[in-house]
Amino acid sequence: MKALVTEFHALDITQLNRGWLHPNTTFDWVWRTNKGAQIATVKITVLESAVELWFPIESTRAIQPVSLIYSAGPQGGKRPWFACPQCERRVGILYHVPSRPFFCRRCCDLAYPSQYQARNRSYGRRFRGITQRERERLSVSRPPDCQ
Protein backbone atom coordinates (compact mmCIF):
# COMPACT_ATOMS: atom_id res chain seq x y z
CA MET A 1 0.00 0.00 0.00
CA LYS A 2 1.29 3.45 -0.92
CA ALA A 3 1.73 6.23 1.61
CA LEU A 4 -1.19 8.67 1.73
CA VAL A 5 -1.06 12.39 0.92
CA THR A 6 -2.58 13.13 4.33
CA GLU A 7 0.59 11.88 6.05
CA PHE A 8 2.83 14.64 4.65
CA HIS A 9 3.04 18.43 4.56
CA ALA A 10 1.36 19.94 1.51
CA LEU A 11 2.04 23.31 -0.09
CA ASP A 12 -1.14 24.38 -1.92
CA ILE A 13 -0.88 27.06 -4.62
CA THR A 14 -4.52 28.06 -4.02
CA GLN A 15 -3.74 29.01 -0.41
CA LEU A 16 -0.58 30.85 -1.44
CA ASN A 17 -2.47 32.76 -4.11
CA ARG A 18 -4.77 34.27 -1.44
CA GLY A 19 -2.55 37.28 -0.86
CA TRP A 20 0.91 35.72 -0.58
CA LEU A 21 2.20 35.56 -4.18
CA HIS A 22 3.59 39.08 -4.55
CA PRO A 23 6.97 39.26 -6.36
CA ASN A 24 10.03 40.09 -4.26
CA THR A 25 8.47 39.05 -0.95
CA THR A 26 9.65 36.52 1.62
CA PHE A 27 7.55 34.86 4.31
CA ASP A 28 7.42 31.76 6.50
CA TRP A 29 4.78 29.11 5.82
CA VAL A 30 4.03 27.17 9.01
CA TRP A 31 2.25 23.85 9.53
CA ARG A 32 0.61 23.43 12.94
CA THR A 33 -1.13 20.71 14.91
CA ASN A 34 -4.84 20.98 15.72
CA LYS A 35 -3.87 22.51 19.05
CA GLY A 36 -1.71 25.20 17.43
CA ALA A 37 1.77 23.80 18.08
CA GLN A 38 4.22 24.42 15.25
CA ILE A 39 5.22 21.25 13.37
CA ALA A 40 7.31 22.52 10.46
CA THR A 41 8.23 25.73 8.68
CA VAL A 42 9.33 26.52 5.15
CA LYS A 43 10.60 29.95 4.12
CA ILE A 44 9.19 31.05 0.76
CA THR A 45 10.68 33.74 -1.46
CA VAL A 46 8.42 34.81 -4.33
CA LEU A 47 10.19 35.78 -7.57
CA GLU A 48 8.67 36.92 -10.90
CA SER A 49 7.94 33.45 -12.31
CA ALA A 50 9.07 31.12 -9.51
CA VAL A 51 9.22 30.59 -5.79
CA GLU A 52 12.23 29.53 -3.73
CA LEU A 53 11.57 27.13 -0.89
CA TRP A 54 14.00 27.06 2.04
CA PHE A 55 13.47 24.00 4.24
CA PRO A 56 15.45 21.68 6.49
CA ILE A 57 16.76 18.36 5.21
CA GLU A 58 18.50 16.45 7.98
CA SER A 59 20.95 18.93 9.55
CA THR A 60 21.13 21.44 6.64
CA ARG A 61 18.77 23.91 4.98
CA ALA A 62 18.03 23.23 1.34
CA ILE A 63 16.96 25.77 -1.28
CA GLN A 64 14.60 24.52 -3.98
CA PRO A 65 13.46 26.73 -6.86
CA VAL A 66 9.98 25.88 -8.16
CA SER A 67 8.71 27.43 -11.38
CA LEU A 68 5.25 28.95 -11.57
CA ILE A 69 3.05 28.38 -14.61
CA TYR A 70 -0.02 30.48 -15.32
CA SER A 71 -3.24 29.54 -17.09
CA ALA A 72 -6.16 31.73 -18.10
CA GLY A 73 -8.69 32.20 -15.30
CA PRO A 74 -12.41 31.55 -15.84
CA GLN A 75 -13.28 35.26 -15.52
CA GLY A 76 -10.13 36.72 -16.97
CA GLY A 77 -6.90 37.09 -15.09
CA LYS A 78 -4.46 34.25 -14.61
CA ARG A 79 -4.34 31.25 -12.29
CA PRO A 80 -0.96 30.11 -10.92
CA TRP A 81 0.27 26.51 -10.81
CA PHE A 82 3.46 24.87 -9.59
CA ALA A 83 5.66 23.09 -12.12
CA CYS A 84 6.82 19.94 -10.33
CA PRO A 85 10.62 20.22 -10.05
CA GLN A 86 11.06 16.58 -11.05
CA CYS A 87 8.50 15.77 -13.76
CA GLU A 88 7.55 19.37 -14.67
CA ARG A 89 3.80 18.59 -14.62
CA ARG A 90 1.42 21.43 -13.80
CA VAL A 91 0.19 20.76 -10.27
CA GLY A 92 -1.68 22.62 -7.57
CA ILE A 93 -0.08 20.91 -4.57
CA LEU A 94 3.51 19.95 -3.76
CA TYR A 95 4.26 17.46 -0.97
CA HIS A 96 7.23 17.35 1.37
CA VAL A 97 8.32 13.85 2.24
CA PRO A 98 10.95 13.96 5.04
CA SER A 99 14.55 14.10 3.81
CA ARG A 100 13.40 14.89 0.26
CA PRO A 101 12.56 18.12 -1.61
CA PHE A 102 9.00 19.16 -2.53
CA PHE A 103 7.51 17.14 -5.41
CA CYS A 104 4.07 16.33 -6.81
CA ARG A 105 1.98 13.40 -5.61
CA ARG A 106 3.07 11.12 -8.45
CA CYS A 107 6.79 11.79 -8.00
CA CYS A 108 6.46 11.14 -4.24
CA ASP A 109 4.48 7.96 -5.02
CA LEU A 110 1.57 9.00 -2.79
CA ALA A 111 -2.09 8.01 -2.97
CA TYR A 112 -5.36 9.64 -1.94
CA PRO A 113 -7.25 7.98 0.95
CA SER A 114 -10.24 7.40 -1.34
CA GLN A 115 -8.10 5.11 -3.52
CA TYR A 116 -8.04 2.58 -0.69
CA GLN A 117 -11.74 2.40 0.17
CA ALA A 118 -12.92 -1.10 0.87
CA ARG A 119 -14.30 -2.60 -2.34
CA ASN A 120 -17.58 -3.63 -0.72
CA ARG A 121 -18.17 0.03 0.28
CA SER A 122 -17.97 1.39 -3.25
CA TYR A 123 -21.12 2.37 -5.11
CA GLY A 124 -20.74 -0.22 -7.84
CA ARG A 125 -20.44 -3.15 -5.43
CA ARG A 126 -23.45 -2.00 -3.41
CA PHE A 127 -25.51 -1.64 -6.58
CA ARG A 128 -24.53 -5.09 -7.87
CA GLY A 129 -25.42 -6.58 -4.47
CA ILE A 130 -29.06 -5.49 -4.74
CA THR A 131 -31.35 -8.39 -5.58
CA GLN A 132 -33.80 -8.33 -8.45
CA ARG A 133 -36.74 -8.03 -6.03
CA GLU A 134 -35.15 -4.96 -4.42
CA ARG A 135 -34.54 -3.43 -7.87
CA GLU A 136 -38.21 -3.86 -8.73
CA ARG A 137 -39.24 -2.31 -5.42
CA LEU A 138 -36.89 0.65 -5.95
CA SER A 139 -37.85 1.24 -9.56
CA VAL A 140 -40.36 3.91 -10.39
CA SER A 141 -43.75 2.34 -11.08
CA ARG A 142 -45.52 3.43 -14.24
CA PRO A 143 -49.15 4.39 -14.18
CA PRO A 144 -51.38 2.12 -16.27
CA ASP A 145 -52.15 3.33 -19.76
CA CYS A 146 -55.40 5.26 -19.84
CA GLN A 147 -57.55 4.49 -22.86
C-alpha positions in Angstrom: 0.0 0.0 0.0 1.3 3.4 -0.9 1.7 6.2 1.6 -1.2 8.7 1.7 -1.1 12.4 0.9 -2.6 13.1 4.3 0.6 11.9 6.0 2.8 14.6 4.7 3.0 18.4 4.6 1.4 19.9 1.5 2.0 23.3 -0.1 -1.1 24.4 -1.9 -0.9 27.1 -4.6 -4.5 28.1 -4.0 -3.7 29.0 -0.4 -0.6 30.9 -1.4 -2.5 32.8 -4.1 -4.8 34.3 -1.4 -2.6 37.3 -0.9 0.9 35.7 -0.6 2.2 35.6 -4.2 3.6 39.1 -4.5 7.0 39.3 -6.4 10.0 40.1 -4.3 8.5 39.1 -0.9 9.7 36.5 1.6 7.6 34.9 4.3 7.4 31.8 6.5 4.8 29.1 5.8 4.0 27.2 9.0 2.2 23.8 9.5 0.6 23.4 12.9 -1.1 20.7 14.9 -4.8 21.0 15.7 -3.9 22.5 19.1 -1.7 25.2 17.4 1.8 23.8 18.1 4.2 24.4 15.2 5.2 21.2 13.4 7.3 22.5 10.5 8.2 25.7 8.7 9.3 26.5 5.2 10.6 30.0 4.1 9.2 31.0 0.8 10.7 33.7 -1.5 8.4 34.8 -4.3 10.2 35.8 -7.6 8.7 36.9 -10.9 7.9 33.4 -12.3 9.1 31.1 -9.5 9.2 30.6 -5.8 12.2 29.5 -3.7 11.6 27.1 -0.9 14.0 27.1 2.0 13.5 24.0 4.2 15.5 21.7 6.5 16.8 18.4 5.2 18.5 16.5 8.0 21.0 18.9 9.5 21.1 21.4 6.6 18.8 23.9 5.0 18.0 23.2 1.3 17.0 25.8 -1.3 14.6 24.5 -4.0 13.5 26.7 -6.9 10.0 25.9 -8.2 8.7 27.4 -11.4 5.2 29.0 -11.6 3.1 28.4 -14.6 0.0 30.5 -15.3 -3.2 29.5 -17.1 -6.2 31.7 -18.1 -8.7 32.2 -15.3 -12.4 31.6 -15.8 -13.3 35.3 -15.5 -10.1 36.7 -17.0 -6.9 37.1 -15.1 -4.5 34.3 -14.6 -4.3 31.2 -12.3 -1.0 30.1 -10.9 0.3 26.5 -10.8 3.5 24.9 -9.6 5.7 23.1 -12.1 6.8 19.9 -10.3 10.6 20.2 -10.0 11.1 16.6 -11.0 8.5 15.8 -13.8 7.5 19.4 -14.7 3.8 18.6 -14.6 1.4 21.4 -13.8 0.2 20.8 -10.3 -1.7 22.6 -7.6 -0.1 20.9 -4.6 3.5 20.0 -3.8 4.3 17.5 -1.0 7.2 17.3 1.4 8.3 13.8 2.2 10.9 14.0 5.0 14.6 14.1 3.8 13.4 14.9 0.3 12.6 18.1 -1.6 9.0 19.2 -2.5 7.5 17.1 -5.4 4.1 16.3 -6.8 2.0 13.4 -5.6 3.1 11.1 -8.5 6.8 11.8 -8.0 6.5 11.1 -4.2 4.5 8.0 -5.0 1.6 9.0 -2.8 -2.1 8.0 -3.0 -5.4 9.6 -1.9 -7.2 8.0 0.9 -10.2 7.4 -1.3 -8.1 5.1 -3.5 -8.0 2.6 -0.7 -11.7 2.4 0.2 -12.9 -1.1 0.9 -14.3 -2.6 -2.3 -17.6 -3.6 -0.7 -18.2 0.0 0.3 -18.0 1.4 -3.3 -21.1 2.4 -5.1 -20.7 -0.2 -7.8 -20.4 -3.1 -5.4 -23.4 -2.0 -3.4 -25.5 -1.6 -6.6 -24.5 -5.1 -7.9 -25.4 -6.6 -4.5 -29.1 -5.5 -4.7 -31.3 -8.4 -5.6 -33.8 -8.3 -8.4 -36.7 -8.0 -6.0 -35.2 -5.0 -4.4 -34.5 -3.4 -7.9 -38.2 -3.9 -8.7 -39.2 -2.3 -5.4 -36.9 0.6 -5.9 -37.9 1.2 -9.6 -40.4 3.9 -10.4 -43.7 2.3 -11.1 -45.5 3.4 -14.2 -49.2 4.4 -14.2 -51.4 2.1 -16.3 -52.1 3.3 -19.8 -55.4 5.3 -19.8 -57.6 4.5 -22.9 
